[in-house]
Amino acid sequence: MRFLRRTAVIIPFLLFLAFELGCGDQYRPIANPIVSPGGQPQNLYNAYVLSYNPVGFGSITQIDVSGDSNQSVMPMSYGSVAEIFQGSVQGAIFVANRDGDSVSEVSLIGTTTATNIGLSPGSRPVALAATASTVVYVANSGTNFFCPSTGSVSVISTASLVATNTVCVGVSPVAIVQQPSGGYVYIANSGDNTISVFNPTSVSVSATLTQAGGLHQNPVAMVASPDGAYIYVVAQGNGTTAGWLDIITTSNNIVAASIPLGISPTSAYYDTFLNRLYVTNTGDNTVTVFDASNVSIGVNPAIPTLATVSVGSAPVSVAALPNRKAFYVANRASNTVSVVSSTSFAVVGTVGVGQKPAFVATEPSSTKVYIANSAGGNISIIQTFDNTVVLNMPAPQQDPNCDPKVQSCALQQPVMIITK
């Protein structure tokens, strides 16, 4: 099987999720006797949906983009909450299993297999970062043998598939991001309002950013600029007043600028096609769009705001189409997705999806958008040419032995999607 790629971010923070999927019909293209251009194979794109299972193993469901079909369901471990590709190679997926104190590795080359990587008991991993193919970094929200009073970051070798180091960071980490090409790793610690800066070379924390140094309260999500010069931090604040976007300059690891956001911001997304940064303001039902191609430290504001868009109730996730035409916003409280023009910033469509959409993802061909409906137990697939839902694909059953012909079987909770 051949797998291709997808661009996504995120952040953030996600960090509160869990899930699994079901099956669909196999799409079979009709042969055309006149092929142009001749002899070229069709690109194959896939979506990988992570599902949390409250009573058992979580899972990854692989969906074929062209046929909207369920290709496979791969069991993970207990409390699966976050997933990431293996750096730029994308030869494997790594999954943080919060309740199982482990990370699962799923090879995407040759035979699809899953390997469970144990962490120290009590670790409770919630987020992952990897921009090089050799190492994956895991943010552990709990306390363990190595760090009995704080959270930690575990270093996993992708060659040996073992945690080679565990280093203490701040209290209750919720998000992690790495500079491109295996650079410094940044861990947001919501429990003590700090950010730990981890040096991969020395395998140690080289700096800690605090509120005294300009960091705002309750950092919950982060993304890195593609050139690695900046780390954008979404600080939620107290949840009732405006949050903040803190900009860290990685050359000296200081908070160099701060820009006010909306109420209770929760996630950030970097659009590499238009060089834009999107932040969901869950508390006031808006999305702030920044021009990330025009950052100027020392100028007020340091990053220009292109628009503040009113969307549905409680937006929690954003993803932009690679074709630069629109971006899609998952609105958790209104069970909708807002479709926003990338040129006018007008809401050009509102699509009803499943219950409590938690995550939205696009794929490289810009033909489909995938929504993880955490309370609905399904994945909504939107076709972008008319913005309609073509399929609500059920997540896998919580109990694999439940017989749907005999009784109603509870489904897992989809929470995150990556595509390529």
N, C-alpha and C positions, 0 to 999 in steps of 0.2 A: 504494500500500500504506500502511496506517495502522499506526503503531507506538505502543505504550503503554509503561508504565514499571515499573520495579522498584527496590526499595530494597536497597542492599548496601553493604558496606564492605570495608572491608578493608583491611584491610590488608595488611595487610601485607607482608605481606611476600612476599609471594609471591615472587616474584622469582627463581624458579628453575624456570621452566617453558617449555612449548612444544608447538604442536599443530594438528589439522584434522578435518573430518567428512564423513559420507556421507549417503545418501538413505533416505527412507521413503515410505509410501503417503500419498496426499492424502486427508485426512478430508473427507467430504461429509455435512453434517448432513441428516437427514430432516425434511421440512416437516411441521409440525403445523397442522391447520386451525384450532385455537383457540390464539391467541397472546396471552399476558398477561405484561407489559403490551404493548399493541399498538404496532407501528411502531418499536420500539427496536432498533438494531443491536447485535449481540453484540460485547462487548469482544474485541479481538485482542491477545494477549500473545505475546512472542517471547523466546527465549533465544539468546544469541550466544556460541558456544563458540570460544575461541581455541586453536589447536593449533600446537605446535612441530614443525618438520620438521628432523631432523638432517642431511638431505642436500639440502635445497632450500628453497623458499618455504614459510613457514607459512601459516595460513589462518584465516578466521572462517567458521563454519557457522551459519546462521540456522535455528532450529527453531521451528515454529509450536506453541504450547503446546496448543491445543485438539485438534489432529490428530496430534500427535507426529510431524510430518513435516518432512523436510529441505527448506527453501524455497530455499536457495542456498548455494554455497560460494564465498568470495571470497579469492583469493590475496593474501597480504601480502608480506613480504620475508624475508630470512634471519634465523633466530633469534628468531621472535616469542615474547615471554615475558609481556607484560602488556597489558591493555586497559582503557579507561575511556570513559564517555560524555562528551560535550562539555558539562560543567557541568550546570546545571539544565535547559537547553534540550533536551538529549539528541537533538539533530538530527544527530549524527555520532558515530562511534566512533574513538578514536585508539589505535594499537597501537605498543608499543615493540618494535623489531626489534634485539635486542642484537647479533647477529652481522653485521647489515647496516649498523650505524651510522646508523639511520634511524627515522623514525616514519611509520606509514601512517595516513591519514585516510580513513574510509569514510563517505560521506554516506548518511543514512537518509531523506532527503527527495527525492521524485521518483525519478529513475533512480539506482539504487545504483551508485556508482562509488568507486574507491579511488585516492588520490593519495599518492605517496611523497615524504616530506620529508627531505632529506638533512641529517645532522649532521656535525660535524667528525670525520675519521677517528680511530679509537681510542676514541670516546666510549662505546660499549657501553651503550646505554640499557636500564634494567631496571625502571623504575617511573614512573608518571604520576600527576598530580594536577590537578584542575580543578573549581572550584566556581562559576566565572563562565563565561559563554558565549564570551567574547572571547579567552581565553588558556588554553593548556595548558602545564603545567610538567613537565619531563622530568628524572629523576635519572639521570645518566650515571656508571656504575661505573668506567669506564676513564679513562685520561689522554688528552688531545688537545692540539692546537696552542695553545688558549687556556689550558689548565690542565695543564702537562706533569708535575706531581708530585702532583696531587690529582684527585678527581672533580669533577663540575660539575653545574650545573642549566642546562638550556636553556629559553628562553622562546619558545613557538610562538604566533604570531598565527593565530587561526582564520579571519580574513578573508583574509590573504595566503597562508597555509599555508607560511610560512617561519620559520626560527629567527631571531628578531630580536636575541637576546642570549644569551651563554653566560657564566656567572659561576662562579668557583671556589668549591668547598665543602670538605668534609673528604675523607678517604681512603676509597675503596670504598663509596660510597653504596649502600644496599640498599632503602630505603623512603622515601616522600615523602607528605605529606598537607598539605592546605590548609584554613584556616579557612573557614567558610561565607561565601558572598557575596563571594568574591574577596579574602579576607583574607590574612594572613601565611602563608608556606609553610615547612614544617619538613622538613628532610632528615636522615635517620638515616645516619650514617657508621660502618659496622662496623669499618673499617680503623684508625681512631684513636679509637674510642669517644666520638664527639661527635655533637651535633645542631646543624646550621646553621639559623639563622632568617633567611629571605629576605624582604625587604621589597619587595612588588610596585611600590610607588610610586617608590622610589629605585632599584629594580632592583639591589639590592646586599644582601650579607649584613650584617644589623644586629646580630647576636649569635651567639655560639657557646657552647653548653652543654657542659660537660666533667665528668669524674669528680670533679674538685676541687669542682665546684658541686653535687654530689649525684647526677649521672647514673651509672647502673650500667653494668657491662661489657656490650659487644656488643648495642647496640640493633638489633632486627631488624624490628619492626613498630610501626605507629602508627595511631591513629584520633583524630579530633576530635569533641568533644561537639557536638551540634546547635546550641547557642547560641554556640559558638566560645570559650567561657571556658577550656576545658581541652584539652590534648593528652595522650592516654594513650600511653605508650611501653612496649612490651614489651622488656625487657632480658634477653637469654638467659643471661648470665653465662658461666661456663666449661663449661657443658654437663653437669656432674656434680653441682653443688649447685643450690639453689633459685635461680630467676630472680627478677626484680623487675618490678613495675608502677610506673613513675615517672610522676607527674602534674605536667605543666608548666602553670602559670598564665600565660595569654597576656597578661594585663594588665601583667606585668613580666618575662615570659620567664625564669622560674627554675623549678628543680625544687622544688616546694613540699611534696611528700609522696611516700613510697615504701611499697609494700606487697609482702610476699613472695608469690611464686607457686610453682608446682610446678617440677619438673625440666625444663630445656631447653624453655621456652615458645617457640612459633614464630609464632603469629598472634593477631590480635585482631579482634573483630567487634562493632559497635555496633547493638543492636536498638532502633530508634527507636520501635517500637510499645509496648514495655514499659519503655523507658529502662534497658536492661541492657547491661552490657559482658561479653563472653565472651572468655576466653583459653584457647587449647589448650596444654596442658603435654605436649608430645610425649614427653618422657623418662620420665614416670611414669603415662602413660595416663589423664590426667584433664582435665577442663575446669573452670575456675574461673569462677563467675558472680557478677558484682558488681551492686549496686544503684546505678546511675549517676544516679538521681533524688535521691540523698541524699548528695552530696559535701559534706564540711565540712572545709576546710583548717584545720589546727591541732588537730583531733581525731584520736585514734589508735584505729582506723585512719580515714584520711580518707574512704575509700569502703567501705561495708559489704559483706561477702561473704555472698551469699545461699546458695551451695552450692558444694561441690567434688564433681563427678560423675565416677565411674569409668566409663570407656567402653571402646572397643576398643584395639588396639595401635597406638601412634604416631598419635594424633589430630593433624591438621594444618589443619583448616578447619571452621568452624561457620557455619550460617545458620539464622535463625528464620523461622517462618511469620508472615505479616502478620496472620493471624487469632488470634495469641497463644496457640495451643494447644500447640505443640511447637517444639523446635529440633533440628537434624540435624547430626551430627558425622561427618566423613569420617576413617576410621581407615586410615592408609596401610599399616601392616604387616599388618593382619588382613584387608584387602580387604573391609571392611564399613562400613556406616553405622549409627551408633547414633541411635535416635529417643528423645528425652528430653522428658518432660512439662514444660511451662512452669510448672505449678502445684505438682506434687509433687517435681520434679527427679529422678524415677525413670526409669530406662531402660525404656521400654515396648515397645521393639522393636529388633531387630538385623537389618539387611538386607544380604545378600551382594551385592556389586557386582563390578566388574571389578578388574583388577590395579593396585595402588598408586593408589588414589583420591587426588587431589591437591587437589581443590576441590569445594565444594558450594554450590549456589545455589537459592533459592526464587523463586517468581514471584508477581505481585500477587494472583492469585485463590486462592492457597494450595492448589491442587489437585495441583501437581506439584513435585518436587524433582529437580534435575539434578546429576549427579556426573561430574566429569572424571576418567577413569581413565588416568593418564599412561602406565603400562606396558601397559595392555590395549588401547590403540588404539581406545577406544570411549567413549560417553557412556551411563551408566545413567540411565533416567528412572523415578522412583518416583512412583506415585500415592498420595496421602496418606490417602485414606479407608480403605485397608487396608494401607498400607505394603508394597506389593509392586512389584517391577520389572516394568513393562509393556513395556519395550523396552531393548535394548542397541544403540544406534545406532553403526555403525562410523564411525571418523574417515576423512577423505580419505586416499588413497594418498600415500606419500612420493614416488613416481615417478608422475606423472600418465600416463605412457605405458605403464606396466606393464599387461599384459593378464591379469586374474584367471582367464580361461578357459584360459590356457596355463600360468601359474605362480602361486605364492603371492606376493602383493604386500604389502610392508611398509606399515603404516599410520602416520600421524602421531600425535603424542602430545598429547592434550587436557590443558590445564593450568589454564585459567581460564574462568569463565562469568559474564556479566552478563545481566540480564533486565529487561524492561520491557513 
